[in-house]
Amino acid sequence: MKTFARSTLALGISLALVSTANAADFADMDPVTLRLAHVVNEQDGFHIAATKFEELVEERTEGKVNIEIYPNASLGDERTLLEGMQIGTVDMGVITNGPVANFVEEMAVFELPFLFPSPEAAYEVLDGPIGQELLDKLSEVNLKGMAYAERGFRNLTNSERAINTPEDLDGLRIRVMENPVYTDTFRELGANAIPMAWTEALTAMQQGTIDGQENPVNVIHSFNLDETQNYMTLSRHTYAPAIFVMGMPVWNQLPENAQEVLLTAAQEAAEHERQVTAEMESEQLQALRDAGMEINDNPDMEAFQAAVAPVYEKYGEQFGDYLPRIQEALK
């Protein structure tokens, strides 16, 4: 855990520096408003991270940087938001890692199934040198990677039947994110994997044109998926980060002291969201059970892990040296 300790120490030093800031640091700065968008609702972890970020930034810049939050995909789906950031029509967002990986392929290494054994293991990698390298690569596509918030461990839901082994998935139409690693993972598990935007998936579940989806508990709860999905399997098949991202056109216009505040606030808001998400999960699972969802919290994990071995064979070398470096860091 040395990497995590170093990054925590660095964050502590940064926070100490920020805490000494006063109004004079921003007295000469023209006020600016940044529009921060995400695609989920106000009960979701993304919104928790966004509101914490808003609070920290406005406080530490003496109100010179104002954050306006646009939830519920009001400015577009995640790919649209990222494309908007590249050209300066959207300022920033909290974006699921999967869509970000469509812009920087190496980011998809985090999507490999059963890569991280625990949230703490994921944090060590994300908050360490490997995670920072990948955030920095976003600048190559005119985006500024700021910090890793959390989407969390993803779990399977469906409307048809209980799932305990990969064989139980045979033929089910499962929505996945528009990312090839997710698509291939669920095809290896036997499902009919259907990539689509989240906003479209909600309608498709209501209309019965798909049978299921996969997401963390907080998403399943906040979107009341128990109304269309009768079964959940706590497969925890992928740990999904989310990323505080800003468009470089906007980032480059900000003074350096404001940039420093934004980076520190993003990391602090991300860690806040992780903690809140963990505290809420058991309550959310109980609420879903009370609403009538049947939850399998002990599926045949060995069978699931064995079934996705071809995904590692296909993608193992596609991400440069990031996969072996992550595996080494987790030892």
Secondary structure in CASP SS format (residue, H / E / C, confidence):
PFRMAT SS
TARGET T0000
AUTHOR 0000-0000-0000
METHOD secondary structure of the structure
MODEL  1
M C 1.00
K H 1.00
T H 1.00
F H 1.00
A H 1.00
R H 1.00
S H 1.00
T H 1.00
L H 1.00
A H 1.00
L H 1.00
G H 1.00
I H 1.00
S H 1.00
L H 1.00
A H 1.00
L H 1.00
V H 1.00
S H 1.00
T C 1.00
A C 1.00
N C 1.00
A H 1.00
A H 1.00
D H 1.00
F H 1.00
A C 1.00
D C 1.00
M C 1.00
D C 1.00
P C 1.00
V E 1.00
T E 1.00
L E 1.00
R E 1.00
L E 1.00
A E 1.00
H C 1.00
V C 1.00
V C 1.00
N C 1.00
E C 1.00
Q C 1.00
D C 1.00
G H 1.00
F H 1.00
H H 1.00
I H 1.00
A H 1.00
A H 1.00
T H 1.00
K H 1.00
F H 1.00
E H 1.00
E H 1.00
L H 1.00
V H 1.00
E H 1.00
E H 1.00
R H 1.00
T C 1.00
E C 1.00
G C 1.00
K C 1.00
V E 1.00
N E 1.00
I E 1.00
E E 1.00
I E 1.00
Y E 1.00
P C 1.00
N C 1.00
A C 1.00
S C 1.00
L C 1.00
G C 1.00
D C 1.00
E H 1.00
R H 1.00
T H 1.00
L H 1.00
L H 1.00
E H 1.00
G H 1.00
M H 1.00
Q H 1.00
I H 1.00
G C 1.00
T C 1.00
V C 1.00
D C 1.00
M E 1.00
G E 1.00
V E 1.00
I E 1.00
T E 1.00
N H 1.00
G H 1.00
P H 1.00
V H 1.00
A C 1.00
N C 1.00
F C 1.00
V C 1.00
E H 1.00
E H 1.00
M H 1.00
A H 1.00
V H 1.00
F H 1.00
E H 1.00
L C 1.00
P C 1.00
F C 1.00
L C 1.00
F C 1.00
P C 1.00
S C 1.00
P H 1.00
E H 1.00
A H 1.00
A H 1.00
Y H 1.00
E H 1.00
V H 1.00
L H 1.00
D C 1.00
G C 1.00
P H 1.00
I H 1.00
G H 1.00
Q H 1.00
E H 1.00
L H 1.00
L H 1.00
D H 1.00
K H 1.00
L H 1.00
S H 1.00
E H 1.00
V H 1.00
N C 1.00
L E 1.00
K E 1.00
G E 1.00
M E 1.00
A E 1.00
Y E 1.00
A E 1.00
E E 1.00
R E 1.00
G E 1.00
F E 1.00
R E 1.00
N E 1.00
L E 1.00
T E 1.00
N E 1.00
S C 1.00
E C 1.00
R C 1.00
A C 1.00
I C 1.00
N C 1.00
T C 1.00
P H 1.00
E H 1.00
D H 1.00
L H 1.00
D C 1.00
G C 1.00
L C 1.00
R E 1.00
I E 1.00
R E 1.00
V E 1.00
M C 1.00
E C 1.00
N C 1.00
P H 1.00
V H 1.00
Y H 1.00
T H 1.00
D H 1.00
T H 1.00
F H 1.00
R H 1.00
E H 1.00
L C 1.00
G C 1.00
A C 1.00
N E 1.00
A E 1.00
I E 1.00
P E 1.00
M C 1.00
A C 1.00
W H 1.00
T H 1.00
E H 1.00
A H 1.00
L H 1.00
T H 1.00
A H 1.00
M H 1.00
Q H 1.00
Q H 1.00
G C 1.00
T C 1.00
I C 1.00
D C 1.00
G E 1.00
Q E 1.00
E E 1.00
N E 1.00
P C 1.00
V H 1.00
N H 1.00
V H 1.00
I H 1.00
H H 1.00
S H 1.00
F C 1.00
N C 1.00
L H 1.00
D H 1.00
E H 1.00
T C 1.00
Q C 1.00
N C 1.00
Y E 1.00
M E 1.00
T E 1.00
L E 1.00
S E 1.00
R E 1.00
H E 1.00
T E 1.00
Y E 1.00
A E 1.00
P E 1.00
A E 1.00
I E 1.00
F E 1.00
V E 1.00
M E 1.00
G E 1.00
M H 1.00
P H 1.00
V H 1.00
W H 1.00
N C 1.00
Q C 1.00
L C 1.00
P C 1.00
E H 1.00
N H 1.00
A H 1.00
Q H 1.00
E H 1.00
V H 1.00
L H 1.00
L H 1.00
T H 1.00
A H 1.00
A H 1.00
Q H 1.00
E H 1.00
A H 1.00
A H 1.00
E H 1.00
H H 1.00
E H 1.00
R H 1.00
Q H 1.00
V H 1.00
T H 1.00
A H 1.00
E H 1.00
M H 1.00
E H 1.00
S H 1.00
E H 1.00
Q H 1.00
L H 1.00
Q H 1.00
A H 1.00
L H 1.00
R H 1.00
D H 1.00
A C 1.00
G C 1.00
M C 1.00
E E 1.00
I E 1.00
N E 1.00
D C 1.00
N C 1.00
P C 1.00
D C 1.00
M H 1.00
E H 1.00
A H 1.00
F H 1.00
Q H 1.00
A H 1.00
A H 1.00
V C 1.00
A H 1.00
P H 1.00
V H 1.00
Y H 1.00
E H 1.00
K H 1.00
Y H 1.00
G C 1.00
E C 1.00
Q C 1.00
F C 1.00
G C 1.00
D C 1.00
Y H 1.00
L H 1.00
P H 1.00
R H 1.00
I H 1.00
Q H 1.00
E H 1.00
A H 1.00
L C 1.00
K C 1.00
END
